[in-house]
Every structure is written in C-alpha cells, then in structure tokens.
Amino acid sequence: MSKGEVVLLDCWVSPFCLSAKIALAEKGVEYEARAQNLFEGKSDLLLKSNSIYKKVPTWPSPPLLPSCASERAKARFWADFFDKKVFDAVCNIWKSKGEVPETAKNEFIEILKQLEGALGEKDFFGGDSFGFVDVIAIPLTCWFYAVYEFGGFQVENECPKFSAWMNKCMQRDTVARILPDPEKVYEFVIMLRNMFGIE
C-alpha cells in the first residue's frame, strides 16, 4: 500500500491520533498525515471519514492484540481503562483552577498504581512484546509533564514501575520519533487553559 492510499486525519497532540500513528508505524504502514484544526470545527473530510459509514483498513501483521481470546479481552479492557480513567485523571489535574486538589492527585496516582498491578513484572502490558495496550497507553504519557507542572509531583517518584514501563516504551523507535516533546504539550495545555479561562 503506498503512502498516498492511507490518510491519517491528525492533531499533533491528541493521544488518539498518536496511538494511530504508532500502530501504523508498528505495522510498517506509510501514511499521509493531514493536520486538523479542531478548534475551528470539524473539516468536511473529517465529517465524511466517520468510520461508522466507511470501512477502516486493517493490517494483520504484525499482530498488536494477543492471539488468545481471553487475553484479547483483557487487552481491550486495559486500553479502555486508559482511554477513560487515565485520560480523565490527567484532564482533572490540568483543568483545575488554582492549586490542584489532593483528591485529583491521589486519584491519578491510584489509577497508575492499578496499572502497575496489571503490568506486574512484565516489560509491556502484553508481556514480553510491545502490543495493543502499550500503543493505546504510551501517547497519553507525553501529557504527564503538564501533570507534573500543575500537580507538583512526578510519576517516577510515585509509580516507579509505571515509569520504568514508560522508559522501556520510549526506547522503541516507533514511539520515540512519534511522541511530541512533553514541554510542547505543556505549552499547548497552557494555551488550552487560557482559552477556557482557567487560572
């Protein structure tokens, strides 16, 4: 498949777009990224590209999900957990007015500790190899610098096993070359806070 055949509607800081980029890189699929400015409304292309109405291509190799049905179900559970719990906890911290409440900090740390439990002694959420949960999870970590700046705590101090997983993922070329600089994400969050009148 040539680069022109796969188009990724992109927002450079979106963890969801970053997951798609990492997945495509893991599969060795070239794509054309088309930046979308979501603050100006959704483009016609974005509205027409809704996956409910169009088929989304899939590439079976290399697989990102485990071959065992029960392990696939677990992977989908943890991916959903990341998309909802971790994303919301990060947002609760950067959207806080004034000093971040201890409850928001504690909730975030507790969620990461749950993830440390799921990770266990494995290198990646899928075991020895980088997989689906890692692809979904790692993009949100580039927002953790903003969590540190607004929340006043560092993930590596609170959750060293989770931090080690982050470092292991960042050693992968498919992750390191795609994730944006956390300080640039922090600047973006400051812009969002100003836009929403959060001080």
Residue frames as a rotation matrix with the C-alpha (Angstrom) as fourth column:
MET 1
0.586 0.810 0.000 0.00
0.810 -0.586 0.000 0.00
0.000 0.000 -1.000 0.00
SER 2
-0.279 -0.733 0.621 1.51
0.693 -0.601 -0.398 3.34
0.665 0.319 0.675 -0.98
LYS 3
-0.837 -0.163 -0.522 1.75
0.513 -0.568 -0.644 6.38
-0.192 -0.807 0.559 1.27
GLY 4
-0.869 0.494 -0.039 -0.99
-0.471 -0.799 0.374 8.19
0.154 0.343 0.927 -0.65
GLU 5
-0.350 0.774 -0.528 -3.52
0.033 0.574 0.818 5.41
0.936 0.269 -0.226 -0.01
VAL 6
0.098 0.349 -0.932 -3.65
0.950 0.247 0.192 5.83
0.297 -0.904 -0.307 3.78
VAL 7
-0.262 -0.078 0.962 -4.62
-0.008 -0.997 -0.083 9.25
0.965 -0.029 0.261 5.11
LEU 8
-0.247 0.126 -0.961 -4.50
0.951 0.223 -0.215 9.99
0.187 -0.967 -0.175 8.82
LEU 9
0.382 0.417 0.824 -6.53
0.156 -0.908 0.388 12.98
0.911 -0.020 -0.412 9.98
ASP 10
-0.112 -0.744 -0.659 -4.15
0.834 0.290 -0.469 14.29
0.540 -0.602 0.588 12.56
CYS 11
0.809 0.081 0.582 -3.97
-0.246 -0.853 0.461 16.53
0.533 -0.516 -0.670 15.60
TRP 12
0.034 -0.983 -0.181 -0.34
-0.244 0.167 -0.955 16.53
0.969 0.077 -0.234 16.76
VAL 13
-0.678 -0.327 0.658 -1.12
-0.661 -0.119 -0.740 16.47
0.321 -0.937 -0.136 20.48
SER 14
0.379 0.917 0.128 -4.10
-0.906 0.339 0.254 14.07
0.189 -0.212 0.959 20.50
PRO 15
-0.416 -0.535 0.736 -3.26
-0.684 0.717 0.135 10.81
-0.599 -0.447 -0.664 22.27
PHE 16
0.433 0.661 0.613 -5.77
-0.015 0.686 -0.728 9.09
-0.901 0.306 0.307 19.98
CYS 17
0.915 -0.187 -0.358 -4.01
-0.392 -0.193 -0.900 10.30
0.099 0.963 -0.250 16.82
LEU 18
-0.020 -0.987 0.162 -0.64
-0.999 0.014 -0.041 9.44
0.038 -0.163 -0.986 18.35
SER 19
-0.072 0.079 0.994 -1.87
-0.366 0.925 -0.099 5.89
-0.928 -0.371 -0.037 19.03
ALA 20
0.877 0.440 0.193 -2.92
0.033 0.346 -0.937 5.54
-0.479 0.829 0.289 15.40
LYS 21
0.622 -0.714 -0.321 0.49
-0.727 -0.374 -0.577 6.79
0.292 0.592 -0.751 14.23
ILE 22
-0.275 -0.742 0.611 2.33
-0.890 0.437 0.129 4.35
-0.363 -0.509 -0.781 16.49
ALA 23
0.261 0.452 0.853 0.11
-0.103 0.892 -0.441 1.45
-0.960 0.027 0.280 15.38
LEU 24
0.985 0.092 -0.146 0.74
-0.146 -0.008 -0.989 2.28
-0.092 0.996 0.005 11.72
ALA 25
0.245 -0.968 -0.061 4.48
-0.937 -0.220 -0.272 2.55
0.250 0.124 -0.960 12.38
GLU 26
-0.207 -0.274 0.939 4.46
-0.643 0.762 0.080 -0.81
-0.737 -0.587 -0.334 14.19
LYS 27
0.535 0.517 0.669 2.70
0.171 0.709 -0.685 -2.35
-0.828 0.480 0.290 11.18
GLY 28
-0.538 -0.823 0.181 5.12
0.411 -0.069 0.909 -0.69
-0.736 0.564 0.376 8.74
VAL 29
0.220 0.721 0.657 2.30
0.972 -0.104 -0.212 1.19
-0.084 0.686 -0.723 7.01
GLU 30
-0.885 -0.466 -0.018 3.16
0.456 -0.872 0.176 4.52
-0.098 0.147 0.984 5.41
TYR 31
0.192 0.980 -0.050 0.52
0.965 -0.198 -0.170 7.23
-0.177 -0.016 -0.984 5.58
GLU 32
-0.508 -0.202 0.837 -0.15
0.401 -0.916 0.022 10.82
0.762 0.347 0.546 4.74
ALA 33
-0.366 0.353 -0.861 -0.92
0.876 -0.181 -0.447 12.89
-0.314 -0.918 -0.243 7.84
ARG 34
-0.295 0.359 0.885 -3.38
0.428 -0.778 0.459 15.73
0.854 0.515 0.076 7.30
ALA 35
-0.935 -0.140 -0.325 -3.45
0.354 -0.375 -0.857 18.17
-0.002 -0.916 0.400 10.18
GLN 36
0.017 0.984 0.176 -6.88
0.673 -0.141 0.726 19.07
0.739 0.106 -0.665 11.51
ASN 37
-0.912 -0.199 0.358 -7.57
-0.096 -0.745 -0.660 22.24
0.398 -0.637 0.660 13.47
LEU 38
-0.413 0.782 -0.466 -10.31
0.783 0.567 0.257 21.04
0.465 -0.259 -0.846 15.77
PHE 39
-0.540 0.191 -0.820 -10.72
0.548 -0.660 -0.514 24.49
-0.640 -0.726 0.251 17.32
GLU 40
-0.765 0.255 -0.591 -12.11
-0.546 -0.742 0.388 25.79
-0.340 0.620 0.707 14.04
GLY 41
0.373 0.922 0.099 -14.67
-0.760 0.365 -0.538 23.00
-0.532 0.126 0.837 13.76
LYS 42
-0.034 -0.326 0.945 -14.51
0.171 0.929 0.327 19.67
-0.985 0.173 0.024 12.00
SER 43
-0.650 -0.288 -0.704 -13.43
-0.612 -0.352 0.708 19.68
-0.452 0.891 0.053 8.37
ASP 44
0.397 0.789 -0.469 -15.63
-0.915 0.300 -0.270 18.20
-0.072 0.536 0.841 5.65
LEU 45
-0.106 -0.528 -0.843 -13.03
-0.531 0.746 -0.401 15.45
0.840 0.405 -0.360 5.22
LEU 46
-0.936 -0.240 0.256 -13.20
-0.334 0.384 -0.861 14.59
0.108 -0.892 -0.439 8.92
LEU 47
-0.218 0.943 0.251 -17.00
-0.752 0.002 -0.659 14.51
-0.622 -0.333 0.709 8.88
LYS 48
0.491 0.393 -0.777 -17.03
-0.846 0.429 -0.317 12.33
0.209 0.813 0.543 5.75
SER 49
-0.297 -0.757 -0.583 -14.40
-0.516 0.641 -0.569 9.96
0.804 0.132 -0.580 7.19
ASN 50
0.022 0.384 0.923 -16.55
-0.986 0.158 -0.043 8.72
-0.163 -0.910 0.383 10.06
SER 51
-0.853 -0.508 -0.121 -15.70
-0.521 0.844 0.128 5.04
0.037 0.173 -0.984 10.48
ILE 52
-0.320 0.817 0.479 -19.35
-0.140 0.459 -0.877 4.12
-0.937 -0.348 -0.032 11.02
TYR 53
0.668 0.669 -0.326 -20.03
-0.339 -0.118 -0.934 4.82
-0.662 0.734 0.148 7.37
LYS 54
0.496 -0.595 -0.632 -16.71
-0.748 0.076 -0.659 3.81
0.440 0.800 -0.407 5.82
LYS 55
0.910 -0.272 -0.314 -14.54
0.351 0.907 0.233 0.77
0.222 -0.323 0.920 6.24
VAL 56
0.598 -0.783 0.173 -11.31
-0.769 -0.499 0.399 1.25
-0.225 -0.372 -0.901 8.16
PRO 57
0.449 -0.462 -0.765 -8.42
-0.396 0.664 -0.634 -0.81
0.801 0.587 0.115 6.74
THR 58
0.781 -0.266 0.566 -6.73
-0.477 0.330 0.814 -3.38
-0.404 -0.906 0.131 8.93
TRP 59
0.186 -0.812 -0.553 -3.28
-0.695 0.289 -0.659 -4.92
0.694 0.507 -0.511 8.70
PRO 60
0.922 0.349 -0.168 -2.98
-0.152 0.725 0.672 -8.31
0.356 -0.594 0.721 10.40
SER 61
0.570 -0.775 -0.273 0.79
0.817 0.570 0.088 -8.46
0.087 -0.273 0.958 10.65
PRO 62
-0.792 -0.317 -0.521 2.49
0.178 0.697 -0.695 -7.97
0.584 -0.643 -0.496 12.99
PRO 63
0.220 0.951 -0.216 -0.41
0.551 0.062 0.832 -8.51
0.805 -0.302 -0.511 15.41
LEU 64
-0.533 -0.323 0.782 -0.81
-0.392 -0.725 -0.566 -6.00
0.750 -0.608 0.260 18.22
LEU 65
0.308 0.700 0.644 -3.50
-0.946 0.151 0.288 -7.98
0.105 -0.698 0.708 20.04
PRO 66
-0.576 -0.501 0.646 -2.79
-0.615 0.786 0.061 -11.38
-0.538 -0.362 -0.761 21.61
SER 67
-0.716 0.277 -0.640 -3.96
-0.435 0.541 0.720 -14.49
0.546 0.794 -0.267 19.73
CYS 68
-0.769 0.417 -0.485 -5.83
0.618 0.680 -0.394 -15.88
0.166 -0.603 -0.781 22.77
ALA 69
-0.054 0.859 0.508 -9.44
0.432 -0.439 0.788 -14.61
0.900 0.263 -0.348 23.04
SER 70
0.692 0.336 -0.639 -9.31
0.711 -0.162 0.684 -14.08
0.126 -0.928 -0.351 26.81
GLU 71
-0.235 -0.854 -0.464 -6.02
0.802 -0.440 0.404 -12.16
-0.550 -0.277 0.788 26.54
ARG 72
-0.674 0.104 0.731 -7.52
0.528 -0.624 0.576 -10.01
0.516 0.774 0.366 23.73
ALA 73
0.430 0.902 0.039 -10.46
0.541 -0.292 0.789 -9.22
0.723 -0.318 -0.613 26.03
LYS 74
0.446 -0.360 -0.819 -8.06
0.806 -0.236 0.543 -8.21
-0.389 -0.903 0.185 28.83
ALA 75
-0.654 -0.738 0.166 -6.08
0.726 -0.550 0.413 -6.02
-0.213 0.391 0.896 26.43
ARG 76
-0.324 0.620 0.714 -9.27
0.452 -0.562 0.693 -4.27
0.831 0.547 -0.098 25.29
PHE 77
0.656 0.542 -0.526 -10.30
0.698 -0.170 0.696 -3.76
0.288 -0.823 -0.490 28.93
TRP 78
0.096 -0.709 -0.699 -6.98
0.780 -0.382 0.495 -2.10
-0.618 -0.593 0.516 29.83
ALA 79
-0.754 -0.293 0.588 -6.99
0.627 -0.588 0.511 0.00
0.197 0.754 0.627 26.66
ASP 80
0.155 0.904 0.399 -10.47
0.475 -0.422 0.772 1.24
0.866 0.070 -0.495 27.56
PHE 81
0.581 -0.035 -0.813 -9.28
0.803 -0.139 0.580 1.88
-0.133 -0.990 -0.053 31.13
PHE 82
-0.509 -0.841 -0.184 -6.51
0.750 -0.538 0.385 4.08
-0.423 0.058 0.904 29.77
ASP 83
-0.623 0.290 0.726 -8.80
0.511 -0.552 0.659 5.93
0.592 0.782 0.196 27.37
LYS 84
0.400 0.889 0.221 -11.27
0.318 -0.361 0.877 6.72
0.859 -0.280 -0.427 30.13
LYS 85
0.811 -0.002 -0.585 -9.69
0.585 -0.011 0.811 6.65
-0.008 -1.000 -0.008 33.58
VAL 86
-0.145 -0.956 -0.256 -6.18
0.881 -0.242 0.406 7.91
-0.450 -0.167 0.877 32.84
PHE 87
-0.501 0.013 0.866 -7.35
0.640 -0.668 0.380 10.48
0.583 0.744 0.326 30.28
ASP 88
0.537 0.796 0.278 -9.97
0.338 -0.505 0.794 11.85
0.773 -0.332 -0.540 32.71
ALA 89
0.660 -0.342 -0.669 -7.50
0.703 -0.031 0.710 11.92
-0.264 -0.939 0.220 35.61
VAL 90
-0.487 -0.846 0.216 -4.96
0.863 -0.428 0.268 13.87
-0.134 0.317 0.939 33.53
CYS 91
-0.276 0.474 0.836 -7.68
0.436 -0.713 0.549 16.32
0.856 0.516 -0.010 32.47
ASN 92
0.737 0.586 -0.338 -8.85
0.537 -0.203 0.819 16.75
0.411 -0.785 -0.464 36.08
ILE 93
0.153 -0.768 -0.622 -5.37
0.845 -0.224 0.485 17.92
-0.512 -0.601 0.615 37.01
TRP 94
-0.769 -0.567 0.295 -4.68
0.637 -0.642 0.427 20.36
-0.053 0.516 0.855 34.18
LYS 95
-0.202 0.777 0.596 -8.24
0.413 -0.484 0.771 21.74
0.888 0.403 -0.223 34.27
SER 96
0.208 0.261 -0.943 -8.06
0.978 -0.026 0.209 22.54
0.029 -0.965 -0.260 37.99
LYS 97
0.520 -0.017 0.854 -8.38
0.091 -0.993 -0.075 26.21
0.849 0.117 -0.515 38.87
GLY 98
0.533 -0.405 0.743 -5.74
-0.824 -0.446 0.349 27.39
0.190 -0.798 -0.572 41.31
GLU 99
-0.521 -0.758 0.392 -3.96
-0.835 0.548 -0.049 24.67
-0.178 -0.352 -0.919 43.28
VAL 100
-0.268 0.378 -0.886 -4.72
-0.443 0.768 0.462 21.12
0.856 0.516 -0.038 42.16
PRO 101
0.477 0.522 0.707 -6.85
-0.866 0.141 0.480 19.39
0.151 -0.841 0.520 44.82
GLU 102
-0.516 -0.683 0.517 -5.22
-0.785 0.618 0.032 16.49
-0.342 -0.390 -0.855 46.66
THR 103
0.213 0.674 0.708 -8.15
-0.203 0.739 -0.642 14.30
-0.956 -0.007 0.294 45.62
ALA 104
0.899 0.088 -0.429 -7.25
-0.430 0.001 -0.903 14.79
-0.079 0.996 0.039 41.92
LYS 105
-0.039 -0.989 -0.142 -3.59
-0.956 0.079 -0.284 13.99
0.292 0.125 -0.948 42.58
ASN 106
-0.470 -0.120 0.874 -4.45
-0.619 0.752 -0.229 10.94
-0.629 -0.649 -0.428 44.68
GLU 107
0.612 0.746 0.262 -6.92
-0.265 0.505 -0.821 9.66
-0.745 0.433 0.507 42.08
PHE 108
0.673 -0.433 -0.600 -4.28
-0.686 -0.060 -0.725 9.94
0.277 0.900 -0.337 39.34
ILE 109
-0.395 -0.889 0.231 -1.65
-0.907 0.338 -0.250 8.15
0.144 -0.309 -0.940 41.44
GLU 110
-0.176 0.411 0.895 -4.11
-0.486 0.754 -0.442 5.42
-0.856 -0.513 0.067 42.46
ILE 111
0.855 0.480 -0.196 -5.01
-0.373 0.306 -0.876 4.78
-0.361 0.822 0.441 38.81
LEU 112
0.303 -0.827 -0.474 -1.32
-0.794 0.056 -0.606 4.47
0.527 0.560 -0.639 37.90
LYS 113
-0.525 -0.457 0.718 -0.80
-0.803 0.546 -0.239 2.07
-0.282 -0.702 -0.654 40.82
GLN 114
0.434 0.727 0.532 -3.66
-0.348 0.680 -0.645 -0.07
-0.831 0.094 0.548 39.45
LEU 115
0.864 -0.157 -0.478 -1.84
-0.465 0.115 -0.878 -0.10
0.193 0.981 0.027 36.13
GLU 116
-0.215 -0.966 0.146 1.40
-0.943 0.166 -0.290 -1.08
0.256 -0.200 -0.946 37.87
GLY 117
-0.181 0.243 0.953 -0.50
-0.561 0.770 -0.303 -4.04
-0.808 -0.590 -0.003 39.31
ALA 118
0.841 0.537 0.073 -1.71
-0.211 0.448 -0.869 -5.03
-0.499 0.715 0.490 35.84
LEU 119
0.523 -0.737 -0.427 1.81
-0.736 -0.139 -0.663 -4.64
0.429 0.661 -0.615 34.46
GLY 120
0.984 -0.155 0.090 3.26
0.069 0.790 0.609 -6.89
-0.165 -0.593 0.788 37.16
GLU 121
0.213 -0.977 0.032 6.82
-0.004 0.032 0.999 -7.94
-0.977 -0.213 0.002 36.36
LYS 122
0.416 0.021 0.909 6.31
0.850 0.347 -0.397 -7.77
-0.324 0.938 0.126 32.60
ASP 123
-0.721 -0.689 -0.079 8.16
0.573 -0.656 0.492 -5.35
-0.391 0.310 0.867 30.32
PHE 124
-0.864 0.502 -0.022 4.96
-0.383 -0.629 0.677 -4.44
0.326 0.593 0.736 28.48
PHE 125
-0.243 0.856 0.457 1.26
-0.882 0.001 -0.471 -4.81
-0.404 -0.517 0.755 29.18
GLY 126
0.673 0.500 -0.545 1.11
-0.707 0.650 -0.278 -7.72
0.215 0.572 0.791 26.72
GLY 127
0.900 -0.413 0.138 4.12
0.313 0.834 0.454 -9.49
-0.302 -0.365 0.880 28.25
ASP 128
0.016 -1.000 0.023 7.50
0.614 0.028 0.789 -9.54
-0.789 0.001 0.614 26.55
SER 129
-0.632 -0.258 0.731 6.40
0.772 -0.292 0.565 -7.68
0.068 0.921 0.383 23.44
PHE 130
-0.837 0.300 -0.457 5.04
-0.218 -0.950 -0.224 -4.21
-0.501 -0.088 0.861 22.80
GLY 131
-0.712 0.627 0.316 1.35
0.699 0.588 0.407 -4.54
0.070 0.511 -0.857 21.93
PHE 132
-0.091 0.836 0.541 -2.12
0.637 -0.369 0.677 -3.07
0.765 0.406 -0.499 21.77
VAL 133
0.728 0.396 -0.559 -2.37
0.685 -0.386 0.619 -1.71
0.030 -0.833 -0.552 25.33
ASP 134
-0.135 -0.874 -0.467 1.07
0.714 -0.413 0.566 -0.13
-0.687 -0.257 0.679 25.07
VAL 135
-0.682 -0.061 0.729 0.11
0.672 -0.444 0.592 1.53
0.287 0.894 0.344 21.75
ILE 136
0.324 0.897 0.300 -3.02
0.567 -0.438 0.698 2.98
0.758 -0.056 -0.650 23.36
ALA 137
0.736 0.058 -0.675 -1.35
0.673 -0.178 0.718 3.91
-0.079 -0.982 -0.170 26.65
ILE 138
-0.148 -0.964 -0.223 2.01
0.935 -0.209 0.285 5.46
-0.321 -0.166 0.932 25.83
PRO 139
-0.304 -0.019 0.952 0.75
0.632 -0.752 0.187 8.56
0.713 0.659 0.241 23.93
LEU 140
0.728 0.656 0.197 -1.02
0.280 -0.548 0.788 9.94
0.625 -0.519 -0.583 26.99
THR 141
0.482 -0.600 -0.639 2.26
0.838 0.103 0.536 9.94
-0.256 -0.793 0.552 28.92
CYS 142
-0.476 -0.657 0.585 3.53
0.776 -0.626 -0.072 12.91
0.413 0.420 0.808 26.91
TRP 143
0.271 0.641 0.718 0.91
0.012 -0.748 0.664 14.89
0.962 -0.171 -0.210 28.89
PHE 144
0.583 -0.019 -0.812 2.48
0.749 0.400 0.528 13.84
0.315 -0.916 0.247 32.21
TYR 145
-0.611 -0.791 0.025 4.92
0.735 -0.579 -0.353 16.76
0.293 -0.197 0.935 32.20
ALA 146
-0.383 0.584 0.716 1.87
-0.246 -0.811 0.530 19.05
0.890 0.027 0.454 32.37
VAL 147
0.661 0.578 -0.479 0.58
0.249 0.433 0.866 16.90
0.708 -0.692 0.142 35.25
TYR 148
-0.006 -0.771 -0.637 3.91
0.985 0.107 -0.139 17.45
0.175 -0.628 0.758 36.98
GLU 149
-0.786 -0.355 0.506 3.88
0.351 -0.930 -0.108 21.21
0.509 0.093 0.856 36.34
PHE 150
-0.163 0.818 0.552 0.29
-0.464 -0.557 0.689 21.70
0.871 -0.144 0.470 37.53
GLY 151
0.743 0.560 -0.367 0.13
-0.029 0.574 0.818 18.94
0.668 -0.597 0.443 40.14
GLY 152
0.351 -0.685 0.638 3.59
-0.889 -0.458 -0.003 19.29
0.294 -0.566 -0.770 41.64
PHE 153
0.297 -0.309 0.904 4.52
-0.456 0.785 0.419 15.60
-0.839 -0.536 0.092 41.61
GLN 154
-0.269 -0.493 -0.828 6.46
-0.962 0.171 0.211 13.27
0.037 0.853 -0.520 39.34
VAL 155
0.713 0.601 -0.361 5.21
-0.627 0.777 0.055 9.90
0.314 0.187 0.931 38.17
GLU 156
0.119 -0.741 -0.660 8.64
-0.078 0.656 -0.751 8.28
0.990 0.141 0.020 38.63
ASN 157
-0.752 -0.379 0.540 8.60
-0.520 -0.162 -0.838 9.15
0.405 -0.911 -0.075 42.34
GLU 158
-0.141 0.828 0.543 5.08
-0.930 0.077 -0.359 7.85
-0.339 -0.556 0.759 42.93
CYS 159
0.797 0.488 0.357 4.95
-0.286 0.825 -0.488 4.91
-0.532 0.286 0.797 40.50
PRO 160
-0.091 -0.970 -0.223 8.47
-0.726 -0.089 0.682 3.68
-0.682 0.224 -0.696 39.65
LYS 161
-0.433 -0.037 0.901 7.29
0.343 0.917 0.203 0.51
-0.834 0.397 -0.384 37.88
PHE 162
0.649 0.712 0.266 4.99
0.576 -0.232 -0.784 2.51
-0.496 0.662 -0.561 35.61
SER 163
0.660 -0.494 -0.566 7.81
-0.543 -0.834 0.094 4.97
-0.519 0.246 -0.819 34.98
ALA 164
-0.417 -0.826 0.379 10.12
-0.322 0.524 0.788 2.09
-0.850 0.207 -0.485 34.00
TRP 165
0.026 0.527 0.850 7.46
0.740 0.561 -0.371 0.90
-0.672 0.638 -0.375 31.52
MET 166
0.897 0.292 -0.332 7.31
0.051 -0.814 -0.578 4.42
-0.439 0.502 -0.745 30.04
ASN 167
0.173 -0.929 -0.327 11.10
-0.742 -0.341 0.577 4.43
-0.648 0.143 -0.748 29.61
LYS 168
-0.453 -0.287 0.844 11.03
0.184 0.896 0.403 0.97
-0.872 0.338 -0.353 28.02
CYS 169
0.483 0.721 0.497 8.40
0.699 0.024 -0.715 2.14
-0.528 0.693 -0.492 25.52
MET 170
0.835 -0.166 -0.524 10.40
-0.304 -0.934 -0.189 5.27
-0.459 0.317 -0.830 24.71
GLN 171
-0.235 -0.951 0.203 13.31
-0.335 0.275 0.901 3.06
-0.913 0.144 -0.383 23.64
ARG 172
-0.006 0.326 0.945 11.22
0.771 0.604 -0.203 1.95
-0.637 0.727 -0.255 20.68
ASP 173
-0.919 -0.393 0.025 11.80
0.299 -0.654 0.695 3.97
-0.257 0.646 0.719 17.53
THR 174
-0.450 0.827 0.338 8.09
0.602 0.001 0.799 3.81
0.660 0.563 -0.498 16.67
VAL 175
0.525 0.594 -0.609 7.33
0.850 -0.331 0.410 5.62
0.042 -0.733 -0.679 19.92
ALA 176
-0.077 -0.674 -0.735 10.31
0.677 -0.577 0.458 7.96
-0.732 -0.462 0.500 20.31
ARG 177
-0.913 -0.349 0.213 10.01
0.384 -0.555 0.738 9.51
-0.140 0.755 0.640 16.85
ILE 178
-0.330 0.877 0.349 6.23
0.584 -0.101 0.806 9.99
0.742 0.469 -0.479 17.07
LEU 179
0.386 0.537 -0.750 5.52
0.923 -0.224 0.314 11.33
0.000 -0.813 -0.582 20.55
PRO 180
0.506 -0.173 0.845 5.76
0.180 -0.937 -0.299 15.11
0.844 0.304 -0.443 20.81
ASP 181
-0.645 -0.763 0.035 8.09
0.239 -0.245 -0.940 16.87
0.726 -0.598 0.340 23.23
PRO 182
-0.046 0.666 -0.744 6.31
0.971 0.204 0.122 16.93
0.233 -0.717 -0.657 26.64
GLU 183
-0.579 -0.185 -0.794 7.28
0.478 -0.866 -0.146 20.60
-0.661 -0.464 0.590 27.09
LYS 184
-0.951 0.304 -0.050 5.48
-0.203 -0.497 0.843 21.44
0.232 0.813 0.535 23.82
VAL 185
-0.265 0.881 -0.392 2.43
0.594 0.469 0.654 19.56
0.760 -0.059 -0.647 25.14
TYR 186
-0.245 0.098 -0.964 2.69
0.912 -0.315 -0.264 21.61
-0.330 -0.944 -0.012 28.35
GLU 187
-0.914 -0.101 -0.392 2.70
-0.016 -0.959 0.284 24.82
-0.405 0.266 0.875 26.28
PHE 188
-0.691 0.718 -0.081 -0.38
0.015 0.126 0.992 23.52
0.723 0.684 -0.097 24.44
VAL 189
-0.115 0.641 -0.759 -2.10
0.918 0.360 0.165 22.84
0.379 -0.678 -0.630 27.79
ILE 190
-0.606 -0.136 -0.784 -1.31
0.515 -0.819 -0.255 26.39
-0.607 -0.558 0.566 28.92
MET 191
-0.952 0.282 -0.119 -2.95
-0.270 -0.590 0.761 27.65
0.145 0.756 0.638 25.72
LEU 192
-0.375 0.849 -0.373 -6.00
0.421 0.514 0.747 25.44
0.826 0.123 -0.550 26.44
ARG 193
-0.246 0.241 -0.939 -6.22
0.959 -0.082 -0.273 26.74
-0.143 -0.967 -0.210 29.99
ASN 194
-0.836 -0.095 -0.541 -6.10
0.075 -0.995 0.059 30.33
-0.544 0.008 0.839 28.73
MET 195
-0.840 0.533 -0.099 -8.69
-0.157 -0.065 0.985 29.55
0.519 0.844 0.138 26.07
PHE 196
-0.080 0.829 -0.554 -11.05
0.575 0.492 0.654 28.07
0.814 -0.266 -0.516 28.68
GLY 197
0.231 0.149 0.962 -10.34
-0.431 -0.870 0.238 30.85
0.872 -0.470 -0.137 31.21
ILE 198
0.843 -0.015 -0.537 -8.68
0.421 0.640 0.643 28.53
0.334 -0.768 0.546 33.74
GLU 199
0.064 -0.847 0.528 -6.24
-0.287 -0.523 -0.803 30.24
0.956 -0.101 -0.276 36.08
